[in-house]
Structures are given as C-alpha cells and as structure tokens.
Amino acid sequence: MWYFTWILGVLLAASFGVINALWLETTACLDDEECGPGD
C-alpha cells in the first residue's frame, strides 16, 4: 500500500503550497495601503 502514502504526501505538499501562497497574498495586502477587495 505504498501508493496510499504517496498520494497522502502529494496532497499534503500541494495543500501546503496553496496555503503558503494564500498566506503570502494576505500578508502582502496587509502591508499595502492601496490593496482593496478588487485588487
């Protein structure tokens, strides 16, 4: 059942990448005064 562990690892890495990208976008908007909902 090595494939089960492999799939879990891939999903974990992908979710970490998505969460990291969202976090970077959020912190970039916090530092920028002109960043609004439409940006």
PDBQT receptor file of N, H, CA, C and O in Angstrom, charges set to zero:
ATOM      1  N   MET A   1       0.824  -1.203   0.000  1.00  0.00    +0.000 N 
ATOM      2  CA  MET A   1       0.000   0.000   0.000  1.00  0.00    +0.000 C 
ATOM      3  C   MET A   1       0.864   1.262   0.000  1.00  0.00    +0.000 C 
ATOM      4  O   MET A   1       0.528   2.253   0.648  1.00  0.00    +0.000 OA
ATOM      5  N   TRP A   2       1.963   1.216  -0.722  1.00  0.00    +0.000 N 
ATOM      6  H   TRP A   2       2.235   0.411  -1.249  1.00  0.00    +0.000 HD
ATOM      7  CA  TRP A   2       2.855   2.371  -0.810  1.00  0.00    +0.000 C 
ATOM      8  C   TRP A   2       2.172   3.538  -1.505  1.00  0.00    +0.000 C 
ATOM      9  O   TRP A   2       2.484   4.697  -1.231  1.00  0.00    +0.000 OA
ATOM     10  N   TYR A   3       1.237   3.236  -2.407  1.00  0.00    +0.000 N 
ATOM     11  H   TYR A   3       0.984   2.294  -2.629  1.00  0.00    +0.000 HD
ATOM     12  CA  TYR A   3       0.569   4.291  -3.172  1.00  0.00    +0.000 C 
ATOM     13  C   TYR A   3      -0.279   5.177  -2.270  1.00  0.00    +0.000 C 
ATOM     14  O   TYR A   3      -0.439   6.367  -2.541  1.00  0.00    +0.000 OA
ATOM     15  N   PHE A   4      -0.820   4.606  -1.203  1.00  0.00    +0.000 N 
ATOM     16  H   PHE A   4      -0.690   3.639  -0.982  1.00  0.00    +0.000 HD
ATOM     17  CA  PHE A   4      -1.631   5.394  -0.276  1.00  0.00    +0.000 C 
ATOM     18  C   PHE A   4      -0.780   6.468   0.402  1.00  0.00    +0.000 C 
ATOM     19  O   PHE A   4      -1.195   7.621   0.519  1.00  0.00    +0.000 OA
ATOM     20  N   THR A   5       0.405   6.078   0.843  1.00  0.00    +0.000 N 
ATOM     21  H   THR A   5       0.743   5.141   0.748  1.00  0.00    +0.000 HD
ATOM     22  CA  THR A   5       1.318   7.032   1.459  1.00  0.00    +0.000 C 
ATOM     23  C   THR A   5       1.784   8.067   0.448  1.00  0.00    +0.000 C 
ATOM     24  O   THR A   5       1.923   9.246   0.774  1.00  0.00    +0.000 OA
ATOM     25  N   TRP A   6       2.028   7.618  -0.791  1.00  0.00    +0.000 N 
ATOM     26  H   TRP A   6       1.915   6.661  -1.056  1.00  0.00    +0.000 HD
ATOM     27  CA  TRP A   6       2.481   8.528  -1.840  1.00  0.00    +0.000 C 
ATOM     28  C   TRP A   6       1.415   9.575  -2.142  1.00  0.00    +0.000 C 
ATOM     29  O   TRP A   6       1.730  10.756  -2.280  1.00  0.00    +0.000 OA
ATOM     30  N   ILE A   7       0.150   9.152  -2.247  1.00  0.00    +0.000 N 
ATOM     31  H   ILE A   7      -0.106   8.192  -2.135  1.00  0.00    +0.000 HD
ATOM     32  CA  ILE A   7      -0.947  10.086  -2.524  1.00  0.00    +0.000 C 
ATOM     33  C   ILE A   7      -1.113  11.074  -1.368  1.00  0.00    +0.000 C 
ATOM     34  O   ILE A   7      -1.327  12.265  -1.595  1.00  0.00    +0.000 OA
ATOM     35  N   LEU A   8      -1.015  10.587  -0.138  1.00  0.00    +0.000 N 
ATOM     36  H   LEU A   8      -0.841   9.619   0.047  1.00  0.00    +0.000 HD
ATOM     37  CA  LEU A   8      -1.125  11.487   1.006  1.00  0.00    +0.000 C 
ATOM     38  C   LEU A   8      -0.001  12.519   1.004  1.00  0.00    +0.000 C 
ATOM     39  O   LEU A   8      -0.233  13.688   1.312  1.00  0.00    +0.000 OA
ATOM     40  N   GLY A   9       1.203  12.099   0.662  1.00  0.00    +0.000 N 
ATOM     41  H   GLY A   9       1.391  11.149   0.412  1.00  0.00    +0.000 HD
ATOM     42  CA  GLY A   9       2.329  13.030   0.605  1.00  0.00    +0.000 C 
ATOM     43  C   GLY A   9       2.148  14.088  -0.468  1.00  0.00    +0.000 C 
ATOM     44  O   GLY A   9       2.443  15.262  -0.245  1.00  0.00    +0.000 OA
ATOM     45  N   VAL A  10       1.665  13.679  -1.624  1.00  0.00    +0.000 N 
ATOM     46  H   VAL A  10       1.425  12.725  -1.805  1.00  0.00    +0.000 HD
ATOM     47  CA  VAL A  10       1.444  14.632  -2.714  1.00  0.00    +0.000 C 
ATOM     48  C   VAL A  10       0.345  15.625  -2.335  1.00  0.00    +0.000 C 
ATOM     49  O   VAL A  10       0.483  16.824  -2.574  1.00  0.00    +0.000 OA
ATOM     50  N   LEU A  11      -0.736  15.130  -1.750  1.00  0.00    +0.000 N 
ATOM     51  H   LEU A  11      -0.847  14.155  -1.556  1.00  0.00    +0.000 HD
ATOM     52  CA  LEU A  11      -1.816  16.028  -1.338  1.00  0.00    +0.000 C 
ATOM     53  C   LEU A  11      -1.363  16.983  -0.236  1.00  0.00    +0.000 C 
ATOM     54  O   LEU A  11      -1.752  18.151  -0.229  1.00  0.00    +0.000 OA
ATOM     55  N   LEU A  12      -0.554  16.498   0.683  1.00  0.00    +0.000 N 
ATOM     56  H   LEU A  12      -0.238  15.549   0.677  1.00  0.00    +0.000 HD
ATOM     57  CA  LEU A  12      -0.051  17.359   1.745  1.00  0.00    +0.000 C 
ATOM     58  C   LEU A  12       0.851  18.453   1.179  1.00  0.00    +0.000 C 
ATOM     59  O   LEU A  12       0.751  19.611   1.585  1.00  0.00    +0.000 OA
ATOM     60  N   ALA A  13       1.729  18.094   0.246  1.00  0.00    +0.000 N 
ATOM     61  H   ALA A  13       1.810  17.154  -0.084  1.00  0.00    +0.000 HD
ATOM     62  CA  ALA A  13       2.616  19.084  -0.362  1.00  0.00    +0.000 C 
ATOM     63  C   ALA A  13       1.827  20.109  -1.171  1.00  0.00    +0.000 C 
ATOM     64  O   ALA A  13       2.131  21.301  -1.129  1.00  0.00    +0.000 OA
ATOM     65  N   ALA A  14       0.818  19.653  -1.904  1.00  0.00    +0.000 N 
ATOM     66  H   ALA A  14       0.570  18.684  -1.938  1.00  0.00    +0.000 HD
ATOM     67  CA  ALA A  14       0.008  20.577  -2.701  1.00  0.00    +0.000 C 
ATOM     68  C   ALA A  14      -0.785  21.530  -1.807  1.00  0.00    +0.000 C 
ATOM     69  O   ALA A  14      -0.866  22.726  -2.086  1.00  0.00    +0.000 OA
ATOM     70  N   SER A  15      -1.364  21.002  -0.740  1.00  0.00    +0.000 N 
ATOM     71  H   SER A  15      -1.299  20.031  -0.513  1.00  0.00    +0.000 HD
ATOM     72  CA  SER A  15      -2.132  21.861   0.157  1.00  0.00    +0.000 C 
ATOM     73  C   SER A  15      -1.219  22.850   0.878  1.00  0.00    +0.000 C 
ATOM     74  O   SER A  15      -1.616  23.989   1.125  1.00  0.00    +0.000 OA
ATOM     75  N   PHE A  16      -0.011  22.432   1.213  1.00  0.00    +0.000 N 
ATOM     76  H   PHE A  16       0.311  21.507   1.012  1.00  0.00    +0.000 HD
ATOM     77  CA  PHE A  16       0.940  23.346   1.837  1.00  0.00    +0.000 C 
ATOM     78  C   PHE A  16       1.296  24.474   0.881  1.00  0.00    +0.000 C 
ATOM     79  O   PHE A  16       1.399  25.627   1.299  1.00  0.00    +0.000 OA
ATOM     80  N   GLY A  17       1.484  24.160  -0.387  1.00  0.00    +0.000 N 
ATOM     81  H   GLY A  17       1.400  23.223  -0.726  1.00  0.00    +0.000 HD
ATOM     82  CA  GLY A  17       1.795  25.191  -1.377  1.00  0.00    +0.000 C 
ATOM     83  C   GLY A  17       0.658  26.182  -1.553  1.00  0.00    +0.000 C 
ATOM     84  O   GLY A  17       0.895  27.385  -1.657  1.00  0.00    +0.000 OA
ATOM     85  N   VAL A  18      -0.570  25.691  -1.587  1.00  0.00    +0.000 N 
ATOM     86  H   VAL A  18      -0.762  24.713  -1.503  1.00  0.00    +0.000 HD
ATOM     87  CA  VAL A  18      -1.729  26.577  -1.748  1.00  0.00    +0.000 C 
ATOM     88  C   VAL A  18      -1.893  27.470  -0.526  1.00  0.00    +0.000 C 
ATOM     89  O   VAL A  18      -2.125  28.672  -0.658  1.00  0.00    +0.000 OA
ATOM     90  N   ILE A  19      -1.774  26.889   0.660  1.00  0.00    +0.000 N 
ATOM     91  H   ILE A  19      -1.586  25.913   0.768  1.00  0.00    +0.000 HD
ATOM     92  CA  ILE A  19      -1.921  27.676   1.887  1.00  0.00    +0.000 C 
ATOM     93  C   ILE A  19      -0.813  28.718   1.989  1.00  0.00    +0.000 C 
ATOM     94  O   ILE A  19      -1.062  29.846   2.415  1.00  0.00    +0.000 OA
ATOM     95  N   ASN A  20       0.400  28.353   1.606  1.00  0.00    +0.000 N 
ATOM     96  H   ASN A  20       0.602  27.437   1.260  1.00  0.00    +0.000 HD
ATOM     97  CA  ASN A  20       1.513  29.292   1.644  1.00  0.00    +0.000 C 
ATOM     98  C   ASN A  20       1.285  30.442   0.672  1.00  0.00    +0.000 C 
ATOM     99  O   ASN A  20       1.569  31.591   1.010  1.00  0.00    +0.000 OA
ATOM    100  N   ALA A  21       0.782  30.162  -0.522  1.00  0.00    +0.000 N 
ATOM    101  H   ALA A  21       0.551  29.229  -0.796  1.00  0.00    +0.000 HD
ATOM    102  CA  ALA A  21       0.505  31.218  -1.500  1.00  0.00    +0.000 C 
ATOM    103  C   ALA A  21      -0.583  32.158  -0.991  1.00  0.00    +0.000 C 
ATOM    104  O   ALA A  21      -0.465  33.375  -1.132  1.00  0.00    +0.000 OA
ATOM    105  N   LEU A  22      -1.647  31.601  -0.399  1.00  0.00    +0.000 N 
ATOM    106  H   LEU A  22      -1.742  30.612  -0.284  1.00  0.00    +0.000 HD
ATOM    107  CA  LEU A  22      -2.711  32.442   0.148  1.00  0.00    +0.000 C 
ATOM    108  C   LEU A  22      -2.201  33.299   1.301  1.00  0.00    +0.000 C 
ATOM    109  O   LEU A  22      -2.589  34.460   1.436  1.00  0.00    +0.000 OA
ATOM    110  N   TRP A  23      -1.334  32.730   2.128  1.00  0.00    +0.000 N 
ATOM    111  H   TRP A  23      -1.019  31.788   2.018  1.00  0.00    +0.000 HD
ATOM    112  CA  TRP A  23      -0.782  33.478   3.256  1.00  0.00    +0.000 C 
ATOM    113  C   TRP A  23       0.101  34.619   2.761  1.00  0.00    +0.000 C 
ATOM    114  O   TRP A  23       0.058  35.720   3.312  1.00  0.00    +0.000 OA
ATOM    115  N   LEU A  24       0.901  34.365   1.724  1.00  0.00    +0.000 N 
ATOM    116  H   LEU A  24       0.935  33.471   1.276  1.00  0.00    +0.000 HD
ATOM    117  CA  LEU A  24       1.745  35.422   1.180  1.00  0.00    +0.000 C 
ATOM    118  C   LEU A  24       0.903  36.537   0.568  1.00  0.00    +0.000 C 
ATOM    119  O   LEU A  24       1.243  37.710   0.720  1.00  0.00    +0.000 OA
ATOM    120  N   GLU A  25      -0.179  36.202  -0.114  1.00  0.00    +0.000 N 
ATOM    121  H   GLU A  25      -0.455  35.249  -0.237  1.00  0.00    +0.000 HD
ATOM    122  CA  GLU A  25      -1.060  37.218  -0.676  1.00  0.00    +0.000 C 
ATOM    123  C   GLU A  25      -1.699  38.049   0.434  1.00  0.00    +0.000 C 
ATOM    124  O   GLU A  25      -1.838  39.264   0.296  1.00  0.00    +0.000 OA
ATOM    125  N   THR A  26      -2.085  37.410   1.520  1.00  0.00    +0.000 N 
ATOM    126  H   THR A  26      -1.973  36.423   1.632  1.00  0.00    +0.000 HD
ATOM    127  CA  THR A  26      -2.729  38.127   2.620  1.00  0.00    +0.000 C 
ATOM    128  C   THR A  26      -1.754  39.073   3.301  1.00  0.00    +0.000 C 
ATOM    129  O   THR A  26      -2.104  40.220   3.577  1.00  0.00    +0.000 OA
ATOM    130  N   THR A  27      -0.550  38.620   3.574  1.00  0.00    +0.000 N 
ATOM    131  H   THR A  27      -0.266  37.688   3.350  1.00  0.00    +0.000 HD
ATOM    132  CA  THR A  27       0.418  39.482   4.247  1.00  0.00    +0.000 C 
ATOM    133  C   THR A  27       0.883  40.598   3.327  1.00  0.00    +0.000 C 
ATOM    134  O   THR A  27       1.209  41.683   3.810  1.00  0.00    +0.000 OA
ATOM    135  N   ALA A  28       0.925  40.375   2.026  1.00  0.00    +0.000 N 
ATOM    136  H   ALA A  28       0.660  39.494   1.633  1.00  0.00    +0.000 HD
ATOM    137  CA  ALA A  28       1.298  41.438   1.093  1.00  0.00    +0.000 C 
ATOM    138  C   ALA A  28       0.215  42.509   1.079  1.00  0.00    +0.000 C 
ATOM    139  O   ALA A  28       0.533  43.695   0.979  1.00  0.00    +0.000 OA
ATOM    140  N   CYS A  29      -1.047  42.126   1.176  1.00  0.00    +0.000 N 
ATOM    141  H   CYS A  29      -1.305  41.163   1.257  1.00  0.00    +0.000 HD
ATOM    142  CA  CYS A  29      -2.144  43.088   1.190  1.00  0.00    +0.000 C 
ATOM    143  C   CYS A  29      -2.179  43.863   2.505  1.00  0.00    +0.000 C 
ATOM    144  O   CYS A  29      -2.607  45.018   2.523  1.00  0.00    +0.000 OA
ATOM    145  N   LEU A  30      -1.750  43.268   3.574  1.00  0.00    +0.000 N 
ATOM    146  H   LEU A  30      -1.403  42.331   3.558  1.00  0.00    +0.000 HD
ATOM    147  CA  LEU A  30      -1.748  43.972   4.851  1.00  0.00    +0.000 C 
ATOM    148  C   LEU A  30      -0.725  45.101   4.849  1.00  0.00    +0.000 C 
ATOM    149  O   LEU A  30      -0.942  46.126   5.495  1.00  0.00    +0.000 OA
ATOM    150  N   ASP A  31       0.385  44.931   4.135  1.00  0.00    +0.000 N 
ATOM    151  H   ASP A  31       0.562  44.098   3.611  1.00  0.00    +0.000 HD
ATOM    152  CA  ASP A  31       1.427  45.946   4.092  1.00  0.00    +0.000 C 
ATOM    153  C   ASP A  31       1.116  47.046   3.080  1.00  0.00    +0.000 C 
ATOM    154  O   ASP A  31       1.669  48.142   3.181  1.00  0.00    +0.000 OA
ATOM    155  N   ASP A  32       0.252  46.781   2.117  1.00  0.00    +0.000 N 
ATOM    156  H   ASP A  32      -0.197  45.891   2.036  1.00  0.00    +0.000 HD
ATOM    157  CA  ASP A  32      -0.049  47.731   1.053  1.00  0.00    +0.000 C 
ATOM    158  C   ASP A  32      -1.344  48.467   1.381  1.00  0.00    +0.000 C 
ATOM    159  O   ASP A  32      -2.388  47.842   1.565  1.00  0.00    +0.000 OA
ATOM    160  N   GLU A  33      -1.274  49.799   1.454  1.00  0.00    +0.000 N 
ATOM    161  H   GLU A  33      -0.426  50.307   1.304  1.00  0.00    +0.000 HD
ATOM    162  CA  GLU A  33      -2.460  50.570   1.818  1.00  0.00    +0.000 C 
ATOM    163  C   GLU A  33      -3.474  50.633   0.683  1.00  0.00    +0.000 C 
ATOM    164  O   GLU A  33      -4.665  50.806   0.938  1.00  0.00    +0.000 OA
ATOM    165  N   GLU A  34      -3.028  50.495  -0.564  1.00  0.00    +0.000 N 
ATOM    166  H   GLU A  34      -2.060  50.354  -0.771  1.00  0.00    +0.000 HD
ATOM    167  CA  GLU A  34      -3.929  50.619  -1.704  1.00  0.00    +0.000 C 
ATOM    168  C   GLU A  34      -4.549  49.285  -2.104  1.00  0.00    +0.000 C 
ATOM    169  O   GLU A  34      -5.328  49.230  -3.055  1.00  0.00    +0.000 OA
ATOM    170  N   CYS A  35      -4.222  48.234  -1.407  1.00  0.00    +0.000 N 
ATOM    171  H   CYS A  35      -3.589  48.279  -0.635  1.00  0.00    +0.000 HD
ATOM    172  CA  CYS A  35      -4.747  46.915  -1.748  1.00  0.00    +0.000 C 
ATOM    173  C   CYS A  35      -6.171  46.802  -1.213  1.00  0.00    +0.000 C 
ATOM    174  O   CYS A  35      -6.405  46.889  -0.008  1.00  0.00    +0.000 OA
ATOM    175  N   GLY A  36      -7.118  46.605  -2.130  1.00  0.00    +0.000 N 
ATOM    176  H   GLY A  36      -6.928  46.534  -3.109  1.00  0.00    +0.000 HD
ATOM    177  CA  GLY A  36      -8.509  46.519  -1.723  1.00  0.00    +0.000 C 
ATOM    178  C   GLY A  36      -9.123  45.210  -2.172  1.00  0.00    +0.000 C 
ATOM    179  O   GLY A  36      -8.415  44.329  -2.659  1.00  0.00    +0.000 OA
ATOM    180  N   PRO A  37     -10.427  45.070  -2.017  1.00  0.00    +0.000 N 
ATOM    181  CA  PRO A  37     -11.099  43.825  -2.403  1.00  0.00    +0.000 C 
ATOM    182  C   PRO A  37     -11.035  43.554  -3.902  1.00  0.00    +0.000 C 
ATOM    183  O   PRO A  37     -11.096  42.398  -4.320  1.00  0.00    +0.000 OA
ATOM    184  N   GLY A  38     -10.913  44.611  -4.725  1.00  0.00    +0.000 N 
ATOM    185  H   GLY A  38     -10.864  45.551  -4.385  1.00  0.00    +0.000 HD
ATOM    186  CA  GLY A  38     -10.887  44.424  -6.165  1.00  0.00    +0.000 C 
ATOM    187  C   GLY A  38      -9.510  44.148  -6.729  1.00  0.00    +0.000 C 
ATOM    188  O   GLY A  38      -9.378  43.878  -7.923  1.00  0.00    +0.000 OA
ATOM    189  N   ASP A  39      -8.489  44.209  -5.907  1.00  0.00    +0.000 N 
ATOM    190  H   ASP A  39      -8.596  44.428  -4.937  1.00  0.00    +0.000 HD
ATOM    191  CA  ASP A  39      -7.110  44.021  -6.404  1.00  0.00    +0.000 C 
ATOM    192  C   ASP A  39      -6.678  42.584  -6.372  1.00  0.00    +0.000 C 
ATOM    193  O   ASP A  39      -5.551  42.269  -6.756  1.00  0.00    +0.000 OA
TER     194      ASP A  39
